[in-house]
């Protein structure tokens, strides 16, 4: 299965601008040097990477728990992707995942254990394995 996304860029790095979209047409938006490195209302690649990671992690965690006989009511995950200037230039230096789950019949310890397994097992986590990741997992409700 192939998934498609597209991006265009106009102009130089600092004063230029671009647009990006996903093949399903579910998202299209502008991005720029300012949105990526200085903060603005537009999106940036790291934000989209975080959204993909949070979505993949939530789905994978829900699936694993259901397969183990404890289906979830809700899993919410936030991914904070940090990009910083390093000696080699800008790099994604860490990803912090925070997940909260409502899973009837599951202990907090088991939820954390399965969440840790998922951190290294979901498709996007595996693709980003070179980036240091932290996980804060908590059973709620």
Buried (B, 14 or more C-beta within 10 A) or exposed (E): EEEEEEEEEEEEEEEEBBBBBBEEEEEEBBBBBBBBBEEBEBBBBBBBBBBBBBBBBBBBBBBBBEEEEBBBEEBEBBBBBBBEEEEEEEBBEBBBBBBBBBBEEBEEEBBBEBBEEBBEBBEBBEEBEEBEBEBEBEBEE
